Each structure stands twice: as C-alpha cells, then as structure tokens.
Amino acid sequence: MKGKWLAILLLILVFGCAGMETSSQGQAPRMAKEQLKARLGSAELVIIDARSDMEWTESDQKIAGAVREAPEKFDDWKNKYPASKTLVLYCS
C-alpha cells in the first residue's frame, strides 16, 4: 500500500479532517508527531496543511515546509503529488 495516494499518513493529533477521504479499508495509516519530526526535511516526505482557510489564517503554528491545500478542493489537488512520496496531511 506504500506509495499509493490512498495510503496517506495522518498525524495522530488530526483525527477526522473534514472532507478528507480515507482508504477503502476505512482509515488511513497514522504517524506519531515524534515520527514526523524525525522525518522532517526528507525529500520523500510531503506535508500538506489541510486546515480550513480561517483556521490556517488565524493560526500562528505551522509546520515549516508544509504545502497549503484547501480541504474542500481535494479533488483538484489529490493527484498533484507523486505516488512515490509519503504524504502527511494535517488539519490541527
């Protein structure tokens, strides 16, 4: 399942991003924040900030290097990222 879009890794802290699809098995794999922190800067990792516009704008906490994508436009950007990368979406 690794390397496929539906094998998206989610942070443990972000259970239930509104509007995000999960794998056909019900839930996408999750990654602890410590695991993510150890992998920051890896060329194989894409971090996607999928918070709502208001949450993103009002937040003073953002992960450096994260790409901002609107959750309500998931269909527009879901194929934008290579299947060979590990994608981490967060919304909290």
PyMOL Python script that loads the backbone (N, CA, C, O; Angstrom):
from pymol import cmd

cmd.read_pdbstr("""\
ATOM      1  N   MET A   1       0.823  -1.190   0.000  1.00  0.00           N
ATOM      2  CA  MET A   1       0.000   0.000   0.000  1.00  0.00           C
ATOM      3  C   MET A   1       0.872   1.261   0.000  1.00  0.00           C
ATOM      4  O   MET A   1       0.410   2.330  -0.400  1.00  0.00           O
ATOM      5  N   LYS A   2       2.139   1.142   0.449  1.00  0.00           N
ATOM      6  CA  LYS A   2       3.024   2.300   0.474  1.00  0.00           C
ATOM      7  C   LYS A   2       3.209   2.829  -0.939  1.00  0.00           C
ATOM      8  O   LYS A   2       3.320   2.059  -1.893  1.00  0.00           O
ATOM      9  N   GLY A   3       3.240   4.129  -1.061  1.00  0.00           N
ATOM     10  CA  GLY A   3       3.446   4.741  -2.349  1.00  0.00           C
ATOM     11  C   GLY A   3       2.175   5.014  -3.127  1.00  0.00           C
ATOM     12  O   GLY A   3       2.238   5.551  -4.232  1.00  0.00           O
ATOM     13  N   LYS A   4       1.050   4.667  -2.590  1.00  0.00           N
ATOM     14  CA  LYS A   4      -0.221   4.946  -3.249  1.00  0.00           C
ATOM     15  C   LYS A   4      -0.881   6.117  -2.541  1.00  0.00           C
ATOM     16  O   LYS A   4      -0.717   6.303  -1.335  1.00  0.00           O
ATOM     17  N   TRP A   5      -1.630   6.904  -3.305  1.00  0.00           N
ATOM     18  CA  TRP A   5      -2.274   8.089  -2.736  1.00  0.00           C
ATOM     19  C   TRP A   5      -3.154   7.748  -1.544  1.00  0.00           C
ATOM     20  O   TRP A   5      -3.156   8.481  -0.556  1.00  0.00           O
ATOM     21  N   LEU A   6      -3.893   6.663  -1.613  1.00  0.00           N
ATOM     22  CA  LEU A   6      -4.807   6.326  -0.536  1.00  0.00           C
ATOM     23  C   LEU A   6      -4.109   5.796   0.700  1.00  0.00           C
ATOM     24  O   LEU A   6      -4.758   5.492   1.701  1.00  0.00           O
ATOM     25  N   ALA A   7      -2.805   5.685   0.638  1.00  0.00           N
ATOM     26  CA  ALA A   7      -2.037   5.257   1.795  1.00  0.00           C
ATOM     27  C   ALA A   7      -1.458   6.484   2.487  1.00  0.00           C
ATOM     28  O   ALA A   7      -0.299   6.481   2.902  1.00  0.00           O
ATOM     29  N   ILE A   8      -2.254   7.517   2.609  1.00  0.00           N
ATOM     30  CA  ILE A   8      -1.839   8.785   3.207  1.00  0.00           C
ATOM     31  C   ILE A   8      -1.596   8.603   4.697  1.00  0.00           C
ATOM     32  O   ILE A   8      -2.386   7.973   5.400  1.00  0.00           O
ATOM     33  N   LEU A   9      -0.516   9.152   5.152  1.00  0.00           N
ATOM     34  CA  LEU A   9      -0.236   9.120   6.577  1.00  0.00           C
ATOM     35  C   LEU A   9      -0.834  10.362   7.239  1.00  0.00           C
ATOM     36  O   LEU A   9      -0.676  11.476   6.739  1.00  0.00           O
ATOM     37  N   LEU A  10      -1.501  10.168   8.335  1.00  0.00           N
ATOM     38  CA  LEU A  10      -2.078  11.283   9.075  1.00  0.00           C
ATOM     39  C   LEU A  10      -1.434  11.372  10.450  1.00  0.00           C
ATOM     40  O   LEU A  10      -1.050  10.354  11.026  1.00  0.00           O
ATOM     41  N   LEU A  11      -1.320  12.537  10.954  1.00  0.00           N
ATOM     42  CA  LEU A  11      -0.820  12.724  12.307  1.00  0.00           C
ATOM     43  C   LEU A  11      -1.838  12.213  13.314  1.00  0.00           C
ATOM     44  O   LEU A  11      -3.044  12.317  13.089  1.00  0.00           O
ATOM     45  N   ILE A  12      -1.369  11.671  14.402  1.00  0.00           N
ATOM     46  CA  ILE A  12      -2.277  11.184  15.434  1.00  0.00           C
ATOM     47  C   ILE A  12      -3.151  12.317  15.951  1.00  0.00           C
ATOM     48  O   ILE A  12      -4.297  12.088  16.335  1.00  0.00           O
ATOM     49  N   LEU A  13      -2.641  13.492  15.964  1.00  0.00           N
ATOM     50  CA  LEU A  13      -3.377  14.632  16.505  1.00  0.00           C
ATOM     51  C   LEU A  13      -4.504  15.132  15.620  1.00  0.00           C
ATOM     52  O   LEU A  13      -5.289  15.972  16.060  1.00  0.00           O
ATOM     53  N   VAL A  14      -4.614  14.651  14.398  1.00  0.00           N
ATOM     54  CA  VAL A  14      -5.564  15.229  13.465  1.00  0.00           C
ATOM     55  C   VAL A  14      -6.682  14.277  13.068  1.00  0.00           C
ATOM     56  O   VAL A  14      -7.077  14.245  11.902  1.00  0.00           O
ATOM     57  N   PHE A  15      -7.177  13.532  13.975  1.00  0.00           N
ATOM     58  CA  PHE A  15      -8.249  12.592  13.672  1.00  0.00           C
ATOM     59  C   PHE A  15      -9.432  13.331  13.058  1.00  0.00           C
ATOM     60  O   PHE A  15      -9.957  14.281  13.639  1.00  0.00           O
ATOM     61  N   GLY A  16      -9.837  12.888  11.894  1.00  0.00           N
ATOM     62  CA  GLY A  16     -11.058  13.401  11.296  1.00  0.00           C
ATOM     63  C   GLY A  16     -10.970  14.716  10.568  1.00  0.00           C
ATOM     64  O   GLY A  16     -11.800  15.586  10.832  1.00  0.00           O
ATOM     65  N   CYS A  17     -10.030  14.930   9.673  1.00  0.00           N
ATOM     66  CA  CYS A  17     -10.013  16.145   8.843  1.00  0.00           C
ATOM     67  C   CYS A  17     -11.285  16.171   8.004  1.00  0.00           C
ATOM     68  O   CYS A  17     -11.561  15.232   7.257  1.00  0.00           O
ATOM     69  N   ALA A  18     -12.037  17.214   8.123  1.00  0.00           N
ATOM     70  CA  ALA A  18     -13.297  17.329   7.388  1.00  0.00           C
ATOM     71  C   ALA A  18     -13.037  17.320   5.894  1.00  0.00           C
ATOM     72  O   ALA A  18     -12.157  18.028   5.404  1.00  0.00           O
ATOM     73  N   GLY A  19     -13.797  16.524   5.178  1.00  0.00           N
ATOM     74  CA  GLY A  19     -13.718  16.498   3.730  1.00  0.00           C
ATOM     75  C   GLY A  19     -12.625  15.617   3.163  1.00  0.00           C
ATOM     76  O   GLY A  19     -12.535  15.488   1.942  1.00  0.00           O
ATOM     77  N   MET A  20     -11.786  15.003   3.988  1.00  0.00           N
ATOM     78  CA  MET A  20     -10.719  14.158   3.502  1.00  0.00           C
ATOM     79  C   MET A  20     -11.221  12.737   3.341  1.00  0.00           C
ATOM     80  O   MET A  20     -11.969  12.232   4.179  1.00  0.00           O
ATOM     81  N   GLU A  21     -10.806  12.098   2.266  1.00  0.00           N
ATOM     82  CA  GLU A  21     -11.151  10.705   2.039  1.00  0.00           C
ATOM     83  C   GLU A  21     -10.141   9.822   2.749  1.00  0.00           C
ATOM     84  O   GLU A  21      -9.000  10.223   2.978  1.00  0.00           O
ATOM     85  N   THR A  22     -10.569   8.620   3.094  1.00  0.00           N
ATOM     86  CA  THR A  22      -9.657   7.654   3.684  1.00  0.00           C
ATOM     87  C   THR A  22      -9.542   6.463   2.743  1.00  0.00           C
ATOM     88  O   THR A  22     -10.209   6.419   1.709  1.00  0.00           O
ATOM     89  N   SER A  23      -8.714   5.515   3.090  1.00  0.00           N
ATOM     90  CA  SER A  23      -8.530   4.351   2.242  1.00  0.00           C
ATOM     91  C   SER A  23      -9.794   3.513   2.207  1.00  0.00           C
ATOM     92  O   SER A  23     -10.707   3.708   3.009  1.00  0.00           O
ATOM     93  N   SER A  24      -9.836   2.588   1.278  1.00  0.00           N
ATOM     94  CA  SER A  24     -11.004   1.727   1.149  1.00  0.00           C
ATOM     95  C   SER A  24     -11.175   0.832   2.365  1.00  0.00           C
ATOM     96  O   SER A  24     -12.234   0.229   2.542  1.00  0.00           O
ATOM     97  N   GLN A  25     -10.169   0.736   3.192  1.00  0.00           N
ATOM     98  CA  GLN A  25     -10.234  -0.074   4.401  1.00  0.00           C
ATOM     99  C   GLN A  25     -10.753   0.732   5.582  1.00  0.00           C
ATOM    100  O   GLN A  25     -10.802   0.211   6.696  1.00  0.00           O
ATOM    101  N   GLY A  26     -11.136   1.964   5.376  1.00  0.00           N
ATOM    102  CA  GLY A  26     -11.771   2.749   6.425  1.00  0.00           C
ATOM    103  C   GLY A  26     -10.950   3.904   6.957  1.00  0.00           C
ATOM    104  O   GLY A  26     -11.462   5.019   7.066  1.00  0.00           O
ATOM    105  N   GLN A  27      -9.693   3.672   7.292  1.00  0.00           N
ATOM    106  CA  GLN A  27      -8.869   4.746   7.827  1.00  0.00           C
ATOM    107  C   GLN A  27      -7.468   4.683   7.244  1.00  0.00           C
ATOM    108  O   GLN A  27      -6.938   3.604   6.977  1.00  0.00           O
ATOM    109  N   ALA A  28      -6.889   5.833   7.053  1.00  0.00           N
ATOM    110  CA  ALA A  28      -5.511   5.904   6.568  1.00  0.00           C
ATOM    111  C   ALA A  28      -4.563   5.633   7.732  1.00  0.00           C
ATOM    112  O   ALA A  28      -4.915   5.860   8.889  1.00  0.00           O
ATOM    113  N   PRO A  29      -3.373   5.151   7.428  1.00  0.00           N
ATOM    114  CA  PRO A  29      -2.372   4.964   8.489  1.00  0.00           C
ATOM    115  C   PRO A  29      -2.076   6.288   9.163  1.00  0.00           C
ATOM    116  O   PRO A  29      -2.279   7.349   8.573  1.00  0.00           O
ATOM    117  N   ARG A  30      -1.605   6.231  10.374  1.00  0.00           N
ATOM    118  CA  ARG A  30      -1.287   7.444  11.140  1.00  0.00           C
ATOM    119  C   ARG A  30       0.184   7.460  11.515  1.00  0.00           C
ATOM    120  O   ARG A  30       0.843   6.421  11.557  1.00  0.00           O
ATOM    121  N   MET A  31       0.684   8.655  11.786  1.00  0.00           N
ATOM    122  CA  MET A  31       2.079   8.829  12.156  1.00  0.00           C
ATOM    123  C   MET A  31       2.134   9.673  13.429  1.00  0.00           C
ATOM    124  O   MET A  31       1.500  10.725  13.506  1.00  0.00           O
ATOM    125  N   ALA A  32       2.872   9.222  14.402  1.00  0.00           N
ATOM    126  CA  ALA A  32       3.047   9.988  15.639  1.00  0.00           C
ATOM    127  C   ALA A  32       3.874  11.234  15.341  1.00  0.00           C
ATOM    128  O   ALA A  32       4.699  11.243  14.427  1.00  0.00           O
ATOM    129  N   LYS A  33       3.644  12.272  16.115  1.00  0.00           N
ATOM    130  CA  LYS A  33       4.370  13.526  15.872  1.00  0.00           C
ATOM    131  C   LYS A  33       5.873  13.346  16.013  1.00  0.00           C
ATOM    132  O   LYS A  33       6.636  14.047  15.348  1.00  0.00           O
ATOM    133  N   GLU A  34       6.316  12.430  16.858  1.00  0.00           N
ATOM    134  CA  GLU A  34       7.748  12.164  17.008  1.00  0.00           C
ATOM    135  C   GLU A  34       8.324  11.540  15.732  1.00  0.00           C
ATOM    136  O   GLU A  34       9.447  11.852  15.335  1.00  0.00           O
ATOM    137  N   GLN A  35       7.555  10.667  15.101  1.00  0.00           N
ATOM    138  CA  GLN A  35       7.989  10.063  13.837  1.00  0.00           C
ATOM    139  C   GLN A  35       8.085  11.119  12.744  1.00  0.00           C
ATOM    140  O   GLN A  35       9.035  11.137  11.961  1.00  0.00           O
ATOM    141  N   LEU A  36       7.093  11.993  12.704  1.00  0.00           N
ATOM    142  CA  LEU A  36       7.104  13.062  11.707  1.00  0.00           C
ATOM    143  C   LEU A  36       8.299  13.976  11.930  1.00  0.00           C
ATOM    144  O   LEU A  36       9.003  14.329  10.984  1.00  0.00           O
ATOM    145  N   LYS A  37       8.523  14.353  13.161  1.00  0.00           N
ATOM    146  CA  LYS A  37       9.624  15.254  13.482  1.00  0.00           C
ATOM    147  C   LYS A  37      10.963  14.674  13.024  1.00  0.00           C
ATOM    148  O   LYS A  37      11.820  15.407  12.531  1.00  0.00           O
ATOM    149  N   ALA A  38      11.144  13.367  13.184  1.00  0.00           N
ATOM    150  CA  ALA A  38      12.381  12.700  12.775  1.00  0.00           C
ATOM    151  C   ALA A  38      12.549  12.683  11.257  1.00  0.00           C
ATOM    152  O   ALA A  38      13.671  12.579  10.762  1.00  0.00           O
ATOM    153  N   ARG A  39      11.450  12.783  10.519  1.00  0.00           N
ATOM    154  CA  ARG A  39      11.500  12.710   9.051  1.00  0.00           C
ATOM    155  C   ARG A  39      11.430  14.069   8.368  1.00  0.00           C
ATOM    156  O   ARG A  39      11.520  14.142   7.143  1.00  0.00           O
ATOM    157  N   LEU A  40      11.271  15.146   9.133  1.00  0.00           N
ATOM    158  CA  LEU A  40      11.199  16.482   8.535  1.00  0.00           C
ATOM    159  C   LEU A  40      12.449  16.753   7.704  1.00  0.00           C
ATOM    160  O   LEU A  40      13.563  16.441   8.125  1.00  0.00           O
ATOM    161  N   GLY A  41      12.262  17.320   6.554  1.00  0.00           N
ATOM    162  CA  GLY A  41      13.370  17.637   5.658  1.00  0.00           C
ATOM    163  C   GLY A  41      13.678  16.533   4.661  1.00  0.00           C
ATOM    164  O   GLY A  41      14.497  16.733   3.764  1.00  0.00           O
ATOM    165  N   SER A  42      13.048  15.380   4.793  1.00  0.00           N
ATOM    166  CA  SER A  42      13.267  14.276   3.870  1.00  0.00           C
ATOM    167  C   SER A  42      12.654  14.611   2.511  1.00  0.00           C
ATOM    168  O   SER A  42      11.555  15.159   2.431  1.00  0.00           O
ATOM    169  N   ALA A  43      13.368  14.280   1.462  1.00  0.00           N
ATOM    170  CA  ALA A  43      12.865  14.510   0.102  1.00  0.00           C
ATOM    171  C   ALA A  43      11.704  13.584  -0.229  1.00  0.00           C
ATOM    172  O   ALA A  43      10.970  13.829  -1.186  1.00  0.00           O
ATOM    173  N   GLU A  44      11.532  12.539   0.541  1.00  0.00           N
ATOM    174  CA  GLU A  44      10.454  11.563   0.301  1.00  0.00           C
ATOM    175  C   GLU A  44       9.159  11.935   1.014  1.00  0.00           C
ATOM    176  O   GLU A  44       8.171  11.207   0.917  1.00  0.00           O
ATOM    177  N   LEU A  45       9.150  13.040   1.716  1.00  0.00           N
ATOM    178  CA  LEU A  45       8.009  13.438   2.546  1.00  0.00           C
ATOM    179  C   LEU A  45       7.377  14.724   2.023  1.00  0.00           C
ATOM    180  O   LEU A  45       8.077  15.695   1.735  1.00  0.00           O
ATOM    181  N   VAL A  46       6.051  14.725   1.903  1.00  0.00           N
ATOM    182  CA  VAL A  46       5.303  15.934   1.551  1.00  0.00           C
ATOM    183  C   VAL A  46       4.301  16.165   2.673  1.00  0.00           C
ATOM    184  O   VAL A  46       3.467  15.306   2.959  1.00  0.00           O
ATOM    185  N   ILE A  47       4.389  17.328   3.304  1.00  0.00           N
ATOM    186  CA  ILE A  47       3.462  17.671   4.381  1.00  0.00           C
ATOM    187  C   ILE A  47       2.429  18.631   3.815  1.00  0.00           C
ATOM    188  O   ILE A  47       2.772  19.671   3.253  1.00  0.00           O
ATOM    189  N   ILE A  48       1.165  18.272   3.968  1.00  0.00           N
ATOM    190  CA  ILE A  48       0.069  19.082   3.438  1.00  0.00           C
ATOM    191  C   ILE A  48      -0.758  19.619   4.587  1.00  0.00           C
ATOM    192  O   ILE A  48      -1.317  18.856   5.374  1.00  0.00           O
ATOM    193  N   ASP A  49      -0.833  20.929   4.679  1.00  0.00           N
ATOM    194  CA  ASP A  49      -1.660  21.604   5.674  1.00  0.00           C
ATOM    195  C   ASP A  49      -3.062  21.705   5.091  1.00  0.00           C
ATOM    196  O   ASP A  49      -3.302  22.490   4.173  1.00  0.00           O
ATOM    197  N   ALA A  50      -3.980  20.919   5.619  1.00  0.00           N
ATOM    198  CA  ALA A  50      -5.334  20.842   5.067  1.00  0.00           C
ATOM    199  C   ALA A  50      -6.366  21.484   5.985  1.00  0.00           C
ATOM    200  O   ALA A  50      -7.507  21.030   6.057  1.00  0.00           O
ATOM    201  N   ARG A  51      -5.968  22.527   6.677  1.00  0.00           N
ATOM    202  CA  ARG A  51      -6.918  23.229   7.539  1.00  0.00           C
ATOM    203  C   ARG A  51      -7.805  24.145   6.718  1.00  0.00           C
ATOM    204  O   ARG A  51      -7.464  24.527   5.598  1.00  0.00           O
ATOM    205  N   SER A  52      -8.936  24.489   7.286  1.00  0.00           N
ATOM    206  CA  SER A  52      -9.828  25.434   6.615  1.00  0.00           C
ATOM    207  C   SER A  52      -9.111  26.783   6.492  1.00  0.00           C
ATOM    208  O   SER A  52      -8.150  27.056   7.211  1.00  0.00           O
ATOM    209  N   ASP A  53      -9.595  27.614   5.574  1.00  0.00           N
ATOM    210  CA  ASP A  53      -8.976  28.931   5.371  1.00  0.00           C
ATOM    211  C   ASP A  53      -8.881  29.715   6.669  1.00  0.00           C
ATOM    212  O   ASP A  53      -7.832  30.280   6.977  1.00  0.00           O
ATOM    213  N   MET A  54      -9.959  29.755   7.429  1.00  0.00           N
ATOM    214  CA  MET A  54      -9.968  30.531   8.669  1.00  0.00           C
ATOM    215  C   MET A  54      -8.996  29.960   9.697  1.00  0.00           C
ATOM    216  O   MET A  54      -8.257  30.711  10.333  1.00  0.00           O
ATOM    217  N   GLU A  55      -8.990  28.645   9.865  1.00  0.00           N
ATOM    218  CA  GLU A  55      -8.077  28.032  10.829  1.00  0.00           C
ATOM    219  C   GLU A  55      -6.625  28.298  10.455  1.00  0.00           C
ATOM    220  O   GLU A  55      -5.794  28.585  11.316  1.00  0.00           O
ATOM    221  N   TRP A  56      -6.329  28.202   9.161  1.00  0.00           N
ATOM    222  CA  TRP A  56      -4.962  28.419   8.705  1.00  0.00           C
ATOM    223  C   TRP A  56      -4.543  29.871   8.890  1.00  0.00           C
ATOM    224  O   TRP A  56      -3.445  30.149   9.374  1.00  0.00           O
ATOM    225  N   THR A  57      -5.411  30.788   8.507  1.00  0.00           N
ATOM    226  CA  THR A  57      -5.103  32.217   8.609  1.00  0.00           C
ATOM    227  C   THR A  57      -4.896  32.656  10.050  1.00  0.00           C
ATOM    228  O   THR A  57      -3.988  33.433  10.345  1.00  0.00           O
ATOM    229  N   GLU A  58      -5.736  32.160  10.940  1.00  0.00           N
ATOM    230  CA  GLU A  58      -5.676  32.586  12.342  1.00  0.00           C
ATOM    231  C   GLU A  58      -4.597  31.880  13.160  1.00  0.00           C
ATOM    232  O   GLU A  58      -4.309  32.297  14.282  1.00  0.00           O
ATOM    233  N   SER A  59      -4.011  30.845  12.631  1.00  0.00           N
ATOM    234  CA  SER A  59      -3.026  30.070  13.388  1.00  0.00           C
ATOM    235  C   SER A  59      -1.645  30.698  13.332  1.00  0.00           C
ATOM    236  O   SER A  59      -1.217  31.216  12.301  1.00  0.00           O
ATOM    237  N   ASP A  60      -0.961  30.640  14.462  1.00  0.00           N
ATOM    238  CA  ASP A  60       0.431  31.069  14.492  1.00  0.00           C
ATOM    239  C   ASP A  60       1.358  29.847  14.525  1.00  0.00           C
ATOM    240  O   ASP A  60       2.573  29.983  14.671  1.00  0.00           O
ATOM    241  N   GLN A  61       0.774  28.669  14.388  1.00  0.00           N
ATOM    242  CA  GLN A  61       1.549  27.435  14.395  1.00  0.00           C
ATOM    243  C   GLN A  61       1.391  26.719  13.063  1.00  0.00           C
ATOM    244  O   GLN A  61       0.307  26.255  12.708  1.00  0.00           O
ATOM    245  N   LYS A  62       2.490  26.643  12.342  1.00  0.00           N
ATOM    246  CA  LYS A  62       2.507  25.981  11.047  1.00  0.00           C
ATOM    247  C   LYS A  62       3.779  25.141  10.960  1.00  0.00           C
ATOM    248  O   LYS A  62       4.811  25.515  11.518  1.00  0.00           O
ATOM    249  N   ILE A  63       3.708  24.030  10.275  1.00  0.00           N
ATOM    250  CA  ILE A  63       4.885  23.187  10.087  1.00  0.00           C
ATOM    251  C   ILE A  63       5.700  23.759   8.933  1.00  0.00           C
ATOM    252  O   ILE A  63       5.197  23.922   7.821  1.00  0.00           O
ATOM    253  N   ALA A  64       6.953  24.058   9.209  1.00  0.00           N
ATOM    254  CA  ALA A  64       7.836  24.615   8.182  1.00  0.00           C
ATOM    255  C   ALA A  64       7.931  23.671   6.990  1.00  0.00           C
ATOM    256  O   ALA A  64       8.156  22.472   7.153  1.00  0.00           O
ATOM    257  N   GLY A  65       7.758  24.216   5.800  1.00  0.00           N
ATOM    258  CA  GLY A  65       7.852  23.421   4.583  1.00  0.00           C
ATOM    259  C   GLY A  65       6.550  22.776   4.151  1.00  0.00           C
ATOM    260  O   GLY A  65       6.486  22.157   3.089  1.00  0.00           O
ATOM    261  N   ALA A  66       5.508  22.914   4.965  1.00  0.00           N
ATOM    262  CA  ALA A  66       4.217  22.320   4.599  1.00  0.00           C
ATOM    263  C   ALA A  66       3.602  23.084   3.432  1.00  0.00           C
ATOM    264  O   ALA A  66       3.776  24.295   3.297  1.00  0.00           O
ATOM    265  N   VAL A  67       2.882  22.349   2.598  1.00  0.00           N
ATOM    266  CA  VAL A  67       2.176  22.926   1.460  1.00  0.00           C
ATOM    267  C   VAL A  67       0.730  23.135   1.880  1.00  0.00           C
ATOM    268  O   VAL A  67       0.121  22.236   2.460  1.00  0.00           O
ATOM    269  N   ARG A  68       0.184  24.283   1.603  1.00  0.00           N
ATOM    270  CA  ARG A  68      -1.198  24.589   1.966  1.00  0.00           C
ATOM    271  C   ARG A  68      -2.124  24.154   0.850  1.00  0.00           C
ATOM    272  O   ARG A  68      -1.955  24.562  -0.299  1.00  0.00           O
ATOM    273  N   GLU A  69      -3.105  23.323   1.184  1.00  0.00           N
ATOM    274  CA  GLU A  69      -4.122  22.889   0.229  1.00  0.00           C
ATOM    275  C   GLU A  69      -5.492  22.995   0.892  1.00  0.00           C
ATOM    276  O   GLU A  69      -5.653  22.624   2.054  1.00  0.00           O
ATOM    277  N   ALA A  70      -6.463  23.494   0.164  1.00  0.00           N
ATOM    278  CA  ALA A  70      -7.824  23.646   0.684  1.00  0.00           C
ATOM    279  C   ALA A  70      -8.510  22.284   0.743  1.00  0.00           C
ATOM    280  O   ALA A  70      -8.599  21.604  -0.279  1.00  0.00           O
ATOM    281  N   PRO A  71      -8.993  21.872   1.905  1.00  0.00           N
ATOM    282  CA  PRO A  71      -9.618  20.550   2.027  1.00  0.00           C
ATOM    283  C   PRO A  71     -10.853  20.393   1.151  1.00  0.00           C
ATOM    284  O   PRO A  71     -11.138  19.292   0.679  1.00  0.00           O
ATOM    285  N   GLU A  72     -11.582  21.467   0.931  1.00  0.00           N
ATOM    286  CA  GLU A  72     -12.794  21.377   0.115  1.00  0.00           C
ATOM    287  C   GLU A  72     -12.483  21.220  -1.377  1.00  0.00           C
ATOM    288  O   GLU A  72     -13.384  20.953  -2.173  1.00  0.00           O
ATOM    289  N   LYS A  73     -11.220  21.382  -1.753  1.00  0.00           N
ATOM    290  CA  LYS A  73     -10.807  21.232  -3.148  1.00  0.00           C
ATOM    291  C   LYS A  73      -9.944  19.983  -3.344  1.00  0.00           C
ATOM    292  O   LYS A  73      -9.106  19.929  -4.244  1.00  0.00           O
ATOM    293  N   PHE A  74     -10.161  18.993  -2.496  1.00  0.00           N
ATOM    294  CA  PHE A  74      -9.382  17.762  -2.521  1.00  0.00           C
ATOM    295  C   PHE A  74      -9.295  17.159  -3.916  1.00  0.00           C
ATOM    296  O   PHE A  74      -8.214  16.750  -4.343  1.00  0.00           O
ATOM    297  N   ASP A  75     -10.412  17.095  -4.633  1.00  0.00           N
ATOM    298  CA  ASP A  75     -10.415  16.504  -5.973  1.00  0.00           C
ATOM    299  C   ASP A  75      -9.510  17.262  -6.945  1.00  0.00           C
ATOM    300  O   ASP A  75      -9.012  16.679  -7.908  1.00  0.00           O
ATOM    301  N   ASP A  76      -9.299  18.535  -6.705  1.00  0.00           N
ATOM    302  CA  ASP A  76      -8.450  19.348  -7.576  1.00  0.00           C
ATOM    303  C   ASP A  76      -6.963  19.066  -7.367  1.00  0.00           C
ATOM    304  O   ASP A  76      -6.180  19.198  -8.308  1.00  0.00           O
ATOM    305  N   TRP A  77      -6.560  18.683  -6.163  1.00  0.00           N
ATOM    306  CA  TRP A  77      -5.138  18.515  -5.884  1.00  0.00           C
ATOM    307  C   TRP A  77      -4.711  17.103  -5.486  1.00  0.00           C
ATOM    308  O   TRP A  77      -3.523  16.871  -5.263  1.00  0.00           O
ATOM    309  N   LYS A  78      -5.624  16.174  -5.392  1.00  0.00           N
ATOM    310  CA  LYS A  78      -5.269  14.838  -4.909  1.00  0.00           C
ATOM    311  C   LYS A  78      -4.250  14.112  -5.797  1.00  0.00           C
ATOM    312  O   LYS A  78      -3.502  13.274  -5.295  1.00  0.00           O
ATOM    313  N   ASN A  79      -4.204  14.406  -7.075  1.00  0.00           N
ATOM    314  CA  ASN A  79      -3.250  13.749  -7.975  1.00  0.00           C
ATOM    315  C   ASN A  79      -2.019  14.607  -8.264  1.00  0.00           C
ATOM    316  O   ASN A  79      -1.194  14.244  -9.103  1.00  0.00           O
ATOM    317  N   LYS A  80      -1.895  15.709  -7.594  1.00  0.00           N
ATOM    318  CA  LYS A  80      -0.804  16.649  -7.804  1.00  0.00           C
ATOM    319  C   LYS A  80       0.536  16.124  -7.278  1.00  0.00           C
ATOM    320  O   LYS A  80       1.595  16.511  -7.771  1.00  0.00           O
ATOM    321  N   TYR A  81       0.484  15.254  -6.288  1.00  0.00           N
ATOM    322  CA  TYR A  81       1.697  14.789  -5.612  1.00  0.00           C
ATOM    323  C   TYR A  81       2.074  13.387  -6.079  1.00  0.00           C
ATOM    324  O   TYR A  81       1.196  12.547  -6.275  1.00  0.00           O
ATOM    325  N   PRO A  82       3.377  13.119  -6.262  1.00  0.00           N
ATOM    326  CA  PRO A  82       3.817  11.810  -6.754  1.00  0.00           C
ATOM    327  C   PRO A  82       3.414  10.677  -5.811  1.00  0.00           C
ATOM    328  O   PRO A  82       3.479  10.825  -4.590  1.00  0.00           O
ATOM    329  N   ALA A  83       3.003   9.564  -6.374  1.00  0.00           N
ATOM    330  CA  ALA A  83       2.598   8.398  -5.594  1.00  0.00           C
ATOM    331  C   ALA A  83       3.783   7.802  -4.835  1.00  0.00           C
ATOM    332  O   ALA A  83       3.585   7.058  -3.874  1.00  0.00           O
ATOM    333  N   SER A  84       4.994   8.113  -5.248  1.00  0.00           N
ATOM    334  CA  SER A  84       6.179   7.574  -4.590  1.00  0.00           C
ATOM    335  C   SER A  84       6.515   8.287  -3.284  1.00  0.00           C
ATOM    336  O   SER A  84       7.339   7.802  -2.509  1.00  0.00           O
ATOM    337  N   LYS A  85       5.894   9.421  -3.039  1.00  0.00           N
ATOM    338  CA  LYS A  85       6.155  10.196  -1.823  1.00  0.00           C
ATOM    339  C   LYS A  85       5.256   9.753  -0.686  1.00  0.00           C
ATOM    340  O   LYS A  85       4.171   9.215  -0.906  1.00  0.00           O
ATOM    341  N   THR A  86       5.718   9.983   0.528  1.00  0.00           N
ATOM    342  CA  THR A  86       4.867   9.788   1.708  1.00  0.00           C
ATOM    343  C   THR A  86       4.178  11.115   1.967  1.00  0.00           C
ATOM    344  O   THR A  86       4.834  12.136   2.175  1.00  0.00           O
ATOM    345  N   LEU A  87       2.852  11.097   1.955  1.00  0.00           N
ATOM    346  CA  LEU A  87       2.076  12.308   2.167  1.00  0.00           C
ATOM    347  C   LEU A  87       1.561  12.326   3.590  1.00  0.00           C
ATOM    348  O   LEU A  87       1.016  11.336   4.080  1.00  0.00           O
ATOM    349  N   VAL A  88       1.738  13.459   4.249  1.00  0.00           N
ATOM    350  CA  VAL A  88       1.230  13.643   5.599  1.00  0.00           C
ATOM    351  C   VAL A  88       0.290  14.839   5.562  1.00  0.00           C
ATOM    352  O   VAL A  88       0.705  15.960   5.267  1.00  0.00           O
ATOM    353  N   LEU A  89      -0.969  14.591   5.861  1.00  0.00           N
ATOM    354  CA  LEU A  89      -1.946  15.676   5.926  1.00  0.00           C
ATOM    355  C   LEU A  89      -2.181  16.020   7.374  1.00  0.00           C
ATOM    356  O   LEU A  89      -2.271  15.139   8.229  1.00  0.00           O
ATOM    357  N   TYR A  90      -2.279  17.312   7.646  1.00  0.00           N
ATOM    358  CA  TYR A  90      -2.657  17.699   8.999  1.00  0.00           C
ATOM    359  C   TYR A  90      -3.657  18.824   8.950  1.00  0.00           C
ATOM    360  O   TYR A  90      -3.647  19.646   8.033  1.00  0.00           O
ATOM    361  N   CYS A  91      -4.521  18.855   9.944  1.00  0.00           N
ATOM    362  CA  CYS A  91      -5.554  19.885   9.988  1.00  0.00           C
ATOM    363  C   CYS A  91      -5.752  20.391  11.417  1.00  0.00           C
ATOM    364  O   CYS A  91      -6.820  20.898  11.759  1.00  0.00           O
ATOM    365  N   SER A  92      -4.740  20.255  12.229  1.00  0.00           N
ATOM    366  CA  SER A  92      -4.855  20.704  13.611  1.00  0.00           C
ATOM    367  C   SER A  92      -3.612  21.438  14.031  1.00  0.00           C
ATOM    368  O   SER A  92      -3.520  21.895  15.170  1.00  0.00           O
TER     369      SER A  92
END
""", "prot")
cmd.dss("prot")
cmd.show_as("cartoon", "prot")
cmd.util.cbc("prot")
cmd.orient("prot")
